[in-house]
Amino acid sequence: MEGVKQFDLAVTPLREVNRYLHHDVAASGVERVKILNADGAHSIAVGLNVPLDIEVDGHCGYYLGGMNQLARITVQGNAGPGVGENMMSGSIRVKGFASTAAGASAHGGLLAIQGDAALRCGISLKGGDIVVGGSVGSFSAFMAQAGRIVVCGDAGDGLGDSLYEAVIYVRGSVRSLGTDARFEPMQASDYEAVRELLDAAGFEHDPRDFKRVASAKSLYHWNVDANQEY
């Protein structure tokens, strides 16, 4: 098919696929790449900076789409640890579940996970958007500095521990909030943000069902009188 390139990882080494994505695709006229038989391979489509549609057929291993710029990646399966780590722009859509540290340190772009995400989803988030259709594990958004996270299910222990300027929206229950995280009233701008992110991720929920979690900002400066208790 014109404009489409297909690779089968059962036949073609992943190194060759990634070399093509980094060095050849920009001048090839190809607009879409399909990768078959991912079979848990690590570091698929890492560090791309081309506006390309990539479909990964099957489950992937560590760090799929890490440092992504511009590419639009869809995983027809589950994703291993660190999917979308340090993503700069573009989008990654996981049709299954995501393992530990999904979207860690992402600076921009959209990570949409149809199922659940494991521990530390959005850890150290720096400006990206993450939308999880299911639930997230403990210590999600730990030290998240900027960006937005929408959780359509429940959240585990320590949600938003040591949170900075990132904002979390949770539809379900929160087992516990982390240090310096607190619930805040939803404003009109929050409902608008949730609607925008749900639409972008392809989920249909009522923004009025979500709760806002943000930083109390008591950790911004050292307080000698706190005696290490916050």
Buried (B, 14 or more C-beta within 10 A) or exposed (E): EEEEBEBEBEEBEBEEBBEBBBEEBBEEEBBBBBBBBBBBBBBBBBBBBBEBBBBBBBBBBBBBBBBBBBBBBBBBBBBBBBBBBBBBBBBBBBBBBBBBBBBBBBBBBBBBBBBBBBBBBBBBBBBBBBBBBBBBBBBBBBBBBBBBBBBBBBBBBBBBBBBBBBBBBBBBEBEEBBBBBBEBEBEEEBBEBBBBBBEBBEBEBEBEEBBBBBBBEEBEEEEEEEEEEE
